[in-house]
Amino acid sequence: MSEGRRVRPQPNVLDRVSGRDLSFIRVDHQTRLQFGGFEIVIESPFHMTAPNGTEYNLDPGLRGRLGPVLDLYPDALVTATVDADASLRLRFASGATLEVPADYAFEAWHVNGPDGFLVVCETGGSGLAVWSSSDE
């Protein structure tokens, strides 16, 4: 795979993912949310606010505590945005939200999809690496 284009974090980089139904959730050493052909992979601690306002600090490495994430299914993703500090923000139709801040030691999150689409939060939140079919 070629090297991705390095870009500054921008709110609309994940517009292709917004508006899709959550197909399924997979938990291994990461937390994975599938939206049709797009997958959002969370690799570092993150924050979730449930539709009822309950807040959770979660970590993909502590799988036994990820139960609140499973309550997201079924739902639909209203928006997926990236803040200037490379934090990923997901807002669901139910009112639930997820926030994945950049990690200073690891790639905190990435999104992959059809046609070679890939967006990776770079270590430390310094930027994003972006691939798409037009990059090949």
C-alpha positions in Angstrom: 0.0 0.0 0.0 1.3 3.4 -0.9 1.8 6.1 1.8 -1.3 8.2 2.5 -1.7 11.9 2.0 -1.0 13.7 5.2 -3.7 16.3 5.9 -4.7 18.5 8.8 -7.7 17.3 10.7 -10.9 18.6 9.1 -14.5 18.1 10.2 -15.8 16.9 6.8 -13.2 14.2 6.0 -15.7 11.4 7.1 -18.8 12.8 5.3 -19.0 9.5 3.3 -19.7 7.6 6.5 -22.4 9.8 8.0 -26.0 8.9 7.6 -25.5 5.1 7.6 -27.1 2.5 9.7 -24.9 0.6 12.2 -24.7 -2.9 10.7 -22.9 -4.6 13.6 -20.3 -4.1 16.4 -17.2 -6.3 16.8 -15.0 -6.4 19.9 -11.5 -7.9 19.9 -8.4 -5.9 21.0 -10.2 -3.0 19.3 -13.8 -1.8 19.2 -15.2 -1.9 15.6 -18.4 -0.3 14.4 -19.6 -1.4 10.9 -21.7 1.0 8.8 -22.4 -0.9 5.5 -19.1 -1.0 3.7 -17.4 1.4 6.2 -15.7 0.3 9.4 -14.7 2.6 12.3 -12.0 1.1 14.4 -11.3 2.4 17.9 -7.9 1.4 19.3 -7.5 3.7 22.3 -9.6 4.8 25.3 -12.8 6.8 24.4 -15.8 8.5 25.9 -19.4 7.5 25.3 -22.5 9.4 26.3 -25.6 7.1 26.2 -29.0 8.4 25.0 -30.1 8.8 28.6 -27.1 11.1 29.4 -25.1 8.5 31.3 -21.4 8.9 30.6 -18.8 6.2 30.2 -15.0 6.2 29.9 -14.2 3.1 27.9 -11.1 1.3 26.8 -11.0 -1.3 24.0 -8.3 -3.2 26.0 -10.8 -3.8 28.8 -13.3 -5.8 26.8 -15.4 -6.8 29.9 -16.4 -3.1 30.4 -17.5 -2.4 26.8 -21.1 -3.4 27.4 -22.5 0.2 27.0 -21.1 0.2 23.4 -23.3 -2.8 22.5 -26.4 -0.8 23.4 -25.7 1.3 20.3 -27.1 -1.4 18.1 -29.4 -0.9 16.3 -28.8 2.8 15.6 -27.8 5.1 12.7 -24.8 7.4 12.5 -26.0 11.0 12.0 -22.5 12.6 11.8 -18.9 11.5 11.9 -16.5 14.5 12.3 -12.9 15.1 13.2 -11.9 18.1 15.4 -8.8 20.2 14.9 -7.0 18.0 17.5 -7.8 14.9 15.5 -10.5 13.7 18.0 -13.1 11.6 16.3 -16.7 12.5 17.2 -19.7 10.2 16.3 -23.3 11.3 16.8 -26.1 8.8 16.6 -29.8 9.1 15.8 -30.6 7.9 19.4 -28.7 10.9 20.8 -25.7 8.7 21.9 -22.2 10.1 21.2 -18.7 8.7 21.1 -15.5 10.8 21.3 -12.2 9.2 20.6 -9.3 11.6 21.4 -5.9 11.3 19.7 -3.5 9.2 21.6 0.1 10.3 22.1 1.6 6.8 21.8 -0.7 5.1 19.3 -3.0 5.6 16.3 -6.3 6.1 18.3 -8.7 5.4 15.5 -9.1 4.7 11.8 -11.9 4.4 9.3 -11.8 2.1 6.2 -14.2 1.7 3.4 -14.9 0.8 -0.2 -12.5 1.6 -3.0 -9.4 1.9 -0.8 -10.8 4.6 1.4 -8.8 4.8 4.6 -8.4 7.6 7.2 -5.9 7.1 10.1 -5.5 9.4 13.1 -1.7 9.8 13.3 0.0 9.3 16.6 -0.2 12.4 18.8 -3.1 13.8 16.8 -0.7 15.7 14.6 -2.7 15.0 11.5 -4.5 12.4 9.5 -3.2 10.1 6.8 -5.8 9.7 4.0 -6.0 7.2 1.2 -8.7 6.9 -1.4 -9.0 5.2 -4.8 -7.8 8.4 -6.5 -4.4 8.0 -4.6 -3.5 4.8 -6.5 
